[in-house]
Amino acid sequence: MFTVWDGRVPREADLCCYWFAKGCDAIRRGQCGRAGLLATQGIRGGANRKVLQRIKEAGDIFFAESDRPWILEGAAVHVSMVGFDDGSETSRQLDGLPVTTINANLRNTIDTTKAIRLPDNASICYMADTKGGAFDILETVALEMLRLPNVHGRPNSDVVVPWVNGLDVTRRSRDMWMIDFGTDTPLDAAACYEAPFRHIDEHVRPIREKNKRRSYREKWWIHVEPRPAMRRALAPLPRFVATIGVGKHRLFVWLKRPTLPDHQLFAFADDTDAFFGILHSRVHEVWARAQGTQVRERESGFRYTPTTCLETFPFPAPTDAQREAISEAARELDRLRNNWLNPPEWTREEVLEFPGSADGPWARYVTAPDARGIGTVRYPRTVPLNAECARELKTRTLTALYNARPTWLDLAHRRLDAAVLSAYGWPEDLSDDALLARLLELNLARAGGGGGRAQDATVFSARQETQPRDIAAHRWGE
């Protein structure tokens, strides 16, 4: 199907998009005059939207219901309905009202589908690791593995690291760990890590050897999609930003290396507070919601798509003072949230100790390495003070916090929004549509100026071959 429909339907598009493309082709060949189809709201965003753009290029959309409740035999979802033709229909109706045009995102206001991917925003955001088997282990199992010796003298911490998925971000950490042999560890080298290898030999190999894909069968000890580009980009950073792929609230969090993020998350190769602040501002959220994909109704959340939400987003080009204002507001937001999630009165710091190598994933936590480069990892983390505090902490999640949105959180976000809007040189009282209009104008200006750069300052860029300090300096025009 990818080969037959190449150039007409993006490979990342949902299956229903092929029927929209078939309808478009039938109209173009004169086999019918018009077509109407029903789909999930996902048709309006991401790769799916490309098919609607092609429909508008070949003809036009004359009818649409962008968000319609669909209740049938107990199933309640929200859908989009689209009617299109060769462009001969002169009237347009959107959500029951007459309009002059219907854009490919099924809106009649700001056509953000015209936004262009900016080269300076490439190599920043990555889909994270897909394991493809029971590589994940409980913390009790991991801690036991971490203390066991191996025949080649290397510690198991080379291949055992913390693991985080979407639930760990939106709820509480489940304290899960991952056996991870990277992207290209040979079988004979992997086998020398005896306890981790034994685990996946028993729990992963029997399943993977039945996989239809040859590479998944033959390299059963390696994750099915280990994301080498993401790993290279994150490797020099002590921490990185992550967000969930689908969620009601657009939440961004800090993760410390060597934590391995799951494919339910997107990882951003940046460790600066200013970058975190801009992503968590209203400016980026309004853009991301316009460019992303609504899952069902708004309460169910929307899908963040890096190519449309991040790579088209025109970052500001702030002065040093404006950049520091954003950083300060971002640090304060993160500090207040962490104090609510893990109050100092209910938590304590615990330091895990286990053997680690000075050239392994835990390198920055390794102390007193010997002649072989093997020392002791001292890994600090926050844990409940006691059992009673642990029970209280279970209800303190980011989702619960943003559902309630207490005044202190709202004020912290307002301070951050004001700092980001100041960096753009825009007023704080812009409506969402006005904000989208300015962002689209800035996007097109950056794209038209070549390379996506502002004329008076260098904007964000994240090239994999650049070192992290140089990356941050380059993005901010230093």
N, C-alpha and C positions, 0 to 999 in steps of 0.2 A: 504493500500500500504506500509506503514511503516513497518508493521509486516511481510508481504510477502517478501519484499526486504531488510529486516534487514541484515546488514553485506555486502550487495552488493552495495547499493546506500545510501549515507548519507541522513539523513532527511532534511538537509539544502540545498540539491542539487536542481537545476532547474528541471522542469518536463522532459525536453528533455533528461536528463541523463539516464532515465529509458530505452530509446530506444538504447542508447549506451550499456547499461548493457544487454539488450535483444540480441543485436548483438553478444556481447562477449559470452553469454551463448549458442547461436545457433552455433557459431564456435566451442566452447568447446565440444558440443554434436555431432559434425560432421554433422549438418543440413545444413551448408553452409561453403564455403572455406574462404570467406572474406566478409567484410562489409564496407560500406562507408556512412557517414552521414554528414550533414551540421548543424551547430549550431551557436549561437551568440558567440562572442569572450569570453563570460563568461565561456565557457567550459574549458578554459585554467587555471582557477584559483579557489581558495577557495575550497568549498566542491565538486564542479563539477570535479575538477582535480583528486579527489580520484577515480572516475570511470575510467578515462584514465590510472591511475596508475594500477588499477586492470586489464585493458586490456593488458597493457605491461607485467604484471606478468603471464597472461594466454597465451599470444602470443606476438605480437609486432605491433607497428604503422609503416607502410611502406610508407605512403603518407600523406602529410598535407599541407594545405594552412593556415598559422596562421592568416593572416589579408588580407581578400579579399573583395573589394567593392562589394556590392550586390544592384543593382539598378533595380527595377521592378515596373512599373506602378506608378512612382513618388516617391516610397519609396526608400530611400538611407540609407543603413546601412553597417556595416562591419561585416563579418562573419568569421568563421573558418570551414575548411573542413578536415575531418579525415578519412583515410582508414586504416583498420587493419585486421590482420589475425591470424593464429595460430603460426606465427613465421617462416613459411617456405619461405616466400619471402626474397630474399637476397639483393635486391636493396632498397635504401631509397631515397625519394625525398621530400624536404621541400622547400616550396615557389619557386618551379620551378628549384631548384638546387639539384644535387646529394649530399647526406650527408652520414655519417657512422651510425648515430643514430638520432632518434627523441625522445626527452624527453616528459614526460607527460604534460609539460607546452608549448609544441609545439615549443621548441627551441632545437638547437643542440650544444649549448655551455655549460654554467654552469647549471647543473641540480639541481636547488634549490628545486625541489620536494623531494629531499632526506633529507631536513632539518627536524629536530625533535623538537617538542614542548618542551620547557625548563620549568621545574617546577618552577624555580625562577621567571618566567614571568607570572605565573598564578595570577589571582585575582588582576590584574592591570587595564585591559581595559574591559568596560562593554557597551553593548547596552543600551541606555537610555530608559526613560519612554514612554510607549504607552498608551495614554489616553482613546481612545475608546468612544468618545462622545464629546459634546460641553462643556467641562470643561474650555476651554480657554476663556478669557474675555478681553475686551478692558481696557486700563489703567484707563479711566474715570470711568468705572464700578467698577474696583478694588479699586480705591481710595475712592469711596463712601462706598463700603463694609467695608474697613479697619477702618472707623471711626464710624461704627454702633455698639451699645452695644448688648450683648446677655444675655439670662436669667440665664446662669450659671456663668456669670462674666468673662468668658474668651474672649480674643480679637479675631476678625476674622483673624488677621495676623497669627494665628496658622495654618490656612488652605488656605491662599491666598499668593502666592509667584510669583516672576517674572518667565517667561517662555521663553525659547530660542529654536528655531529650526534651520534647515540648512540655511534658507534664512537670518535669523538674523546674522549668521556668515559670509556668503559670500557677503551679501549686507549691509544694515543698520539695526539697531535694530528697530523692529516694536512696541516696548514698549507694548508687550502683557504680560498678567498675567495668572495664572492658579489657579483654585480651586483644592486643593489636600488634600484628607483625608488620605494620607499615604497608608499603605498596609493592615491594619487590624482594622481600627476604626469601632466600632459597630454602628449600625444604630441609636440607641438612643443617642449616644454621638455626632454623626455627625449632627443630627437634631437640636441640641442646638446651632449650628452656623447658625442662622436663615437665613440671607440674602444669604450666599453661598449655603446653602442647598436648599433654595427655587429656586435658579437659576437652579441647576442641576435637581431638581424635575420636573421643567417645560421643560427643554431643553435636558436632558440626559435620564431620566427614560423612557419616551415613546418609545424611540428607543432601549434602552438596554433590555427592557422587552421582545422584540421580537427576541433577539439574540438566535441562536441555542445552544450556549454553556451555560450550566447550571450555572456555576460560574459567567459568565458575566451577566446573567439575575438576579440572586439572590442578587449579590453584586453590584448593578447598581451605587451606589455612590462612588465606588472605581474604579480607573483606571484599564483597562483590564489587562495590564502588568506593574505593578508599580515598578518592578525590586528591590526587597528587598535587594539583595546582593549589588547592586550598592549603594543603600541608606546607608547601613551599612558602606561600604568602604569610602564613601564621607563624612559621618557625622562629623568626627573629623577635617576635613580640612576647612580652611577659603576660599580656592580657589582650583580649579582643572583644568586640561587640557582637552580640547575637540577638536574633529575633525569631519568634515562632513563624512558621509558614502560614498557618491559618489561625485567626483568633478574633474574638470580639473586640479586644483592646489591642492597639499596636504598641507592644511592649518591647523595649530594648534593655538588655542587661549586659553586665560585664562578666566574662568567664576567664578564669586564670588558666594559663597553660601549665601542665600538659593535658588539661581536660579535653576530651574528644567529643565534639558535638555530633549529635545524630542528624540524619537527613530530614527530620521534621523541623530542623532549625536552619537558618541562613547565618553564616559567619562573615563578619566584615573585618578585613585586614587593616585595622587601624586601632591604635591604643591611646589616642588623644581624647581628652575630656571635651574639647570643642566639637569634634566629630560626633561623639555620643550625644552632645547637646543638640546639635542641628537635626540629627535623625529623630530625636525625641520631641522636637518642637512641633507646634501646630502647622508650621509651614510645610514640613515634610509629610505630616500625616494627611493633610488635605490633598496634597499631590498624590500620595500613595493610594488613598482611597479612590481617587479619580482614575488612577492608572492601573490599580489592581483589579481583582475579580471578587465580586460579591458571591459568597457561597450560597446562601439562601436569603433569609431576611437578615437585617442588620444585626440582630441579636446573636445570630449564629456565627458572625464574623466574616472577614474577607481574607482573601489570599494575597499575600505579598509576593509579587513577581519581580525579581531583580532587574530583568531587562527593561521592564516598563517603569517600575517604581523608583529604582535607584539609578540606572544608567542614563535615564532621561532627565534626572533631577538636577536643576542648575544650582549648585552650591553658591553661597555668597563669597565675596572677596573682601573680607574684613580687614580693618586696620589692626595693629597689634592690640590696641586698647579694646576694640570690639571683640577680638578673638578671646582675650582674657575675660571679658564680661560673660561671654557664652560659656567658657570653661568653668568659671566660678559658679554660675547658675546651675550648670550640669552637675558639678561636684556636690552642691547643696541638695539638689533633687535626689541624687544617689545616696547621700548620707542620711537624709530624712527617711527615705524608703527603707534603707537597711536597718535603721534604728527601730522602725515600726515592725519590720519582718523579724528581726532578731534583737529584741530589747536587751541592753546590757544587764538589766536586772534578772533576766531569765536565761542568760547564756554565759558561756565561758569559752576561753580559747583552749583547744587541745592540739598538741603537737604529735603527729604520727612520726615514728622513726623506723626506718628500714634501710637495707643496703641499696645504694644507688651509684651509678657511674657518672663520672664527670663529663662524659660525652653523650649521655643518654637524655631522654625526655625530661628527667628531673634535675638536670644539671644545675639550675640556679638555686636549688634547695640542698645540694650536696655539700657536706662539711668534711674537712680533714681527709681528703682522698689520699690513698696510699700510692705506692709506686706503680701499681696497676691502673690507677685512676678510679679505684673503688672506694667510696666513703659512706657516710651516713646521711640519708635524706632526713631533713627536719621540716615537715610539712605542716604549717599551722592551719587550723580551720575552726569554725565556730560550731559548738554543739550545745544542746540544752543543759541547763544547770542541774536539773534533776528530773525525775519521772513526771512530777506535777507540771513543771515548766514545759516538758515535751508535749503533754496533752494540750496545754494552752496554745503552744506554738502551731499545732496542726491546723488551726483555723486561720492563721496569718499567712495568706498567700497573696501574690500580686493580683490575681483575678479578684479576690475579695476586696482588696484595697481599692482597685480602680472601679469596681462596682459601687462601692460606697463613696468614693472620691471625697474624702473629708476636706475641710476648708484649707488646712495646711498644705495638702497635696495640690489642690487647685491653685493656690497662691504661688507655690513653687513652680508649677508649670507656666503660670502667667509671667513670672520673672524670666523664665527661660525663653518664652515666646517673645517677650519684649526685647531681650538681648539679641535674638536671632533676627527679628524684623529690623532692628536698628542696623545690623550688619548689612542688610539689603538696602537700607535707606528708605524703608517703607513705613507708613503709619501703622499703629497697633490696632486700629478699628476697621481694618479691611474685612469685607465679607468673604466667604469662601470662594464665591465666583470671581470677585475682584482679585483675590489672591491667585487663583488659577490662571486668570488672564495675564497677570504680571509674570508669573512663572513660565507660562507658555511663551510669552514674548521674549523673556530672557533666554529660554532654551533655544529658540530659533535664532536669536542674535548670536549666541555662543556657537551654534552649529554653523551658521553662515560666516562667522569670523574665522573658521578653520580650527579644527582640533578641539573645539568646545571650550576654548580659553577666553576669559574676559580680556578686553583690550588693555585695561589698566592694571591688571594683577593676574597672577597665576592662580587658577582654581585647583580644586582637589585632583589628585592623580594617585593611582596605586599601581605601580608596575612591579611585577614579581621580582625583577632583577635588582630593584633598588632596596637599600638597607632601610630599616624602619625610621631611624632619625632623619635620613635624607628624604624619605617619603613624606613625613610630616612637614618638613621644611618646604618641600617642593609644592605641596598642596596649598600652603598658606602664603606662597610668594616670597619666602625668606631667601 
